[in-house]
């Protein structure tokens, strides 16, 4: 099976390396050609200079920032019109469901099948093939992509086209709420004089624990590292996707709207290209309280 891969960033690079290690014949593309050649130099991966170089693929996986970037690679580059009928494209990034549905219609005009299978997990999870994938689309399309998806992690079929991206946005909204809320709580405890590592250990044995307390604070906050591998601007984008979806569906988004305003303010004050865990340092600065582990 020939696999094309577009997008070799913080998650795409490790995912591509995982697929190569699993034995797939890969052709990889990224607008950053240095990333392409660095990957190809260490793996049995054919470098692609242009997106259209992926045209011989049976399955194409994209790991790109949003639906606009996916459209640029798949449609605007001319790739879509060069693919063989029956090719499957899997958008494993985080796009708005509406963008995914429009791209699916466009792909169908060329007898190309689209699925969305966004992932949850870290770059390390990507490298180890332990991601969670939220696969959506026609059952036969998912079945054809299953060998590739299964090499990346645990595949959950969540519904029709667009449902994966809807769930990804909603999941990341909850993740953002958890991180911001945990930061406030941790700062409150530290202000009272409770040692941060002690507080975190107790919370993680109690009912307040969540992914942020269990997987983000110890490796990325208490030691001042702040490098989880997921950009703050991408978290804010996913929050917008989720809250826009909820508004369009006419369901309550009270926590979501509050979270959206919170992260937008943080993004504006922190700036571009900062890790999402930097939101904790931003709150620390506002409170005048630091959560570094005490030695």
Secondary structure, DSSP 8 states (H G I E B T S, - for coil): -EEEEE--STTHHHHHHHHHHTT-EEEEE-SSHHHHHHHHHHSSEEEESSGGGGTT-SEEEE--SSHHHHHIIIIITSHHHHS-TT-EEEE-S---HHHHHHHHHHHHTTT-EEEEEEEES-HHHHHHT-EEEEEES-HHHHHHHHHHHHHHEEEEEEESTTHHHHHHHHHHHHHHHHHHHHHHHHHHHHHHT--HHHHHHHHTTSTT--HHHHHTIIIIITTS----S-BHHHHHHHHHHHHHHHHHHT---HHHHHHHHHHHHHHHHH-TT-BTTHHHHHHHHHHT-------
